[in-house]
Amino acid sequence: MINNWRVQQAARVVRDGGVIAYPTEAVWGLGCDPWNEEAVLRLLALKQRSVDKGLILVADSIQQFDFLLDDFPDVWLDRLSSTWPGPNTWLVPHQSRLPEWITGKHATVALRVSDHPQVRELCALTGPLVSTSANPSGRPAARSRLRVEQYFHGQLDSVLGGALGGRRNPSVIRDLVSGQVLRSA
């Protein structure tokens, strides 16, 4: 049951089109509603990141990605479900089921089911979220709320307080089709 008032408020901000910062497993993240083009483009502008690069989506369960996965082969679904929730991001064929402001110029989209309690609570209320590190491009990822505030100087609609999940490195990134590791932990 979700009864964390701060998480509920952050979810309301996301649903209203806002951009938020929140703690994840290893670093602070920036997030917004992936279906809201204006919010995503604002997030990208804050990060000084090109829309062509694409973004990660995070969810609280594999079921939140059913709209993308419903016709995937069992071997692919087994790969995903055996590593989620956890620090594993998979590049998954999106089959044009997501807007370009999420996928960039790629035929795949990066997906993760988080094991961070606040991220899971937040996604349970909002559905999948954009999840990208809270830093301007080329700068180190924020590992504290103070660093988030220094980077973005009140430009965010909300900062969800909380602790990082204790991981030292961001998630492993793998290609779902080939199984190839593209970034190790």
C-alpha positions as CSV (number, residue, x, y, z in Angstrom):
1,M,0.0,0.0,0.0
2,I,1.3,3.4,-0.9
3,N,0.9,5.9,1.9
4,N,4.0,8.0,1.5
5,W,2.7,11.6,1.2
6,R,5.9,12.8,-0.5
7,V,5.7,10.1,-3.2
8,Q,2.0,11.0,-3.8
9,Q,2.9,14.6,-4.2
10,A,5.7,13.8,-6.7
11,A,3.3,11.6,-8.6
12,R,0.8,14.5,-8.8
13,V,3.5,16.8,-10.2
14,V,4.4,14.2,-12.8
15,R,0.7,13.7,-13.8
16,D,0.4,17.5,-14.1
17,G,3.3,17.6,-16.6
18,G,6.2,18.5,-14.2
19,V,9.8,17.4,-14.2
20,I,11.0,15.9,-10.9
21,A,14.3,14.7,-9.3
22,Y,14.3,11.5,-7.3
23,P,16.7,9.1,-5.7
24,T,17.4,5.8,-7.6
25,E,19.6,2.8,-6.9
26,A,22.9,4.5,-7.5
27,V,22.4,8.2,-8.5
28,W,19.7,10.8,-8.5
29,G,17.4,10.8,-11.5
30,L,15.3,13.2,-13.4
31,G,11.9,12.0,-14.4
32,C,8.6,13.0,-16.1
33,D,5.6,11.5,-17.9
34,P,7.0,9.8,-21.1
35,W,3.8,10.5,-22.9
36,N,4.0,14.2,-22.3
37,E,6.1,15.7,-25.1
38,E,6.4,19.1,-23.5
39,A,7.7,17.6,-20.2
40,V,10.2,15.4,-21.9
41,L,11.5,18.2,-24.1
42,R,11.9,20.4,-21.0
43,L,13.8,17.6,-19.2
44,L,16.1,17.2,-22.2
45,A,16.7,21.0,-22.2
46,L,17.6,21.0,-18.5
47,K,20.1,18.2,-19.2
48,Q,21.3,19.9,-22.4
49,R,20.8,16.5,-24.1
50,S,19.8,15.8,-27.7
51,V,16.4,14.1,-28.2
52,D,18.2,11.9,-30.7
53,K,19.9,10.0,-27.9
54,G,16.8,8.5,-26.4
55,L,15.8,8.0,-22.8
56,I,15.4,5.2,-20.3
57,L,11.9,4.3,-19.0
58,V,11.6,2.9,-15.4
59,A,8.6,1.0,-14.0
60,D,7.6,-0.8,-10.8
61,S,6.8,-4.1,-12.5
62,I,7.3,-5.8,-15.9
63,Q,3.5,-5.6,-16.3
64,Q,3.8,-1.8,-16.8
65,F,5.6,-2.6,-20.0
66,D,3.1,-5.0,-21.3
67,F,2.1,-2.6,-24.1
68,L,5.7,-3.1,-25.5
69,L,6.2,-6.7,-24.6
70,D,2.9,-8.5,-25.3
71,D,4.1,-10.2,-28.5
72,F,7.7,-10.9,-27.6
73,P,9.1,-14.4,-27.7
74,D,9.2,-16.3,-24.4
75,V,13.0,-16.4,-24.4
76,W,13.1,-12.6,-24.4
77,L,10.4,-12.3,-21.7
78,D,12.4,-14.9,-19.6
79,R,15.5,-12.7,-19.9
80,L,13.7,-9.7,-18.7
81,S,11.8,-11.3,-15.8
82,S,14.9,-13.1,-14.5
83,T,16.7,-9.8,-14.0
84,W,13.8,-7.6,-12.8
85,P,13.3,-5.9,-10.4
86,G,17.0,-4.9,-10.2
87,P,19.9,-2.9,-11.6
88,N,19.4,-4.2,-15.2
89,T,18.5,-2.0,-18.1
90,W,17.5,-3.7,-21.4
91,L,17.4,-2.3,-24.9
92,V,14.2,-3.6,-26.2
93,P,12.7,-3.2,-29.7
94,H,9.9,-0.6,-29.4
95,Q,8.2,-1.4,-32.7
96,S,7.1,2.2,-33.0
97,R,4.9,1.9,-29.9
98,L,6.6,4.9,-28.3
99,P,7.1,8.5,-29.4
100,E,10.4,9.6,-30.9
101,W,11.0,12.0,-28.0
102,I,11.6,8.8,-26.0
103,T,13.3,6.6,-28.5
104,G,15.4,9.1,-30.3
105,K,16.8,7.7,-33.5
106,H,16.9,4.2,-32.2
107,A,14.9,1.0,-33.0
108,T,15.1,0.1,-29.3
109,V,14.2,1.7,-26.0
110,A,15.9,1.3,-22.7
111,L,13.7,-0.2,-20.0
112,R,14.3,-1.0,-16.3
113,V,12.2,-2.3,-13.5
114,S,13.6,-0.7,-10.4
115,D,14.1,-2.3,-7.0
116,H,14.3,1.1,-5.3
117,P,11.3,1.4,-3.0
118,Q,10.5,5.0,-3.7
119,V,10.9,4.6,-7.4
120,R,8.6,1.6,-7.3
121,E,6.0,3.5,-5.3
122,L,6.2,6.5,-7.7
123,C,5.8,4.3,-10.8
124,A,2.9,2.4,-9.1
125,L,1.1,5.8,-9.1
126,T,2.2,7.2,-12.4
127,G,3.0,4.3,-14.7
128,P,6.4,4.1,-16.4
129,L,8.6,7.2,-16.0
130,V,11.4,8.7,-17.8
131,S,14.5,8.0,-15.8
132,T,17.8,9.8,-16.7
133,S,20.6,10.8,-14.4
134,A,20.2,14.2,-12.7
135,N,23.0,16.1,-14.3
136,P,23.7,18.4,-17.2
137,S,25.3,16.4,-20.1
138,G,29.0,15.9,-19.5
139,R,28.9,16.5,-15.8
140,P,29.0,13.8,-13.1
141,A,25.7,12.2,-12.1
142,A,24.3,13.7,-8.9
143,R,24.8,11.5,-5.8
144,S,23.1,14.0,-3.4
145,R,20.1,16.2,-3.2
146,L,22.5,19.1,-2.8
147,R,24.2,18.4,-6.1
148,V,20.8,18.2,-7.8
149,E,19.9,21.6,-6.4
150,Q,23.3,23.0,-7.5
151,Y,22.9,21.7,-11.0
152,F,19.3,22.8,-11.6
153,H,18.9,25.9,-9.3
154,G,15.1,25.6,-8.7
155,Q,14.2,24.8,-12.3
156,L,12.6,21.5,-11.3
157,D,8.9,21.2,-10.3
158,S,9.6,18.9,-7.4
159,V,12.5,17.0,-5.7
160,L,11.4,13.8,-3.9
161,G,13.6,13.5,-0.9
162,G,15.1,10.1,0.1
163,A,18.2,8.0,0.1
164,L,20.0,6.4,-2.8
165,G,19.7,2.6,-3.0
166,G,23.2,1.9,-2.0
167,R,24.6,0.8,-5.4
168,R,27.9,2.3,-6.4
169,N,27.3,2.2,-10.2
170,P,24.4,2.7,-12.5
171,S,22.6,-0.3,-14.0
172,V,24.0,-2.8,-16.4
173,I,22.8,-2.1,-20.0
174,R,22.1,-5.1,-22.2
175,D,20.6,-5.6,-25.7
176,L,17.6,-7.9,-25.4
177,V,17.9,-9.5,-28.8
178,S,21.6,-10.4,-28.7
179,G,22.1,-10.5,-24.9
180,Q,25.3,-8.4,-25.4
181,V,26.4,-6.2,-22.4
182,L,26.7,-2.6,-23.6
183,R,27.6,-1.1,-20.1
184,S,28.7,-3.1,-17.2
185,A,28.1,-2.2,-13.5
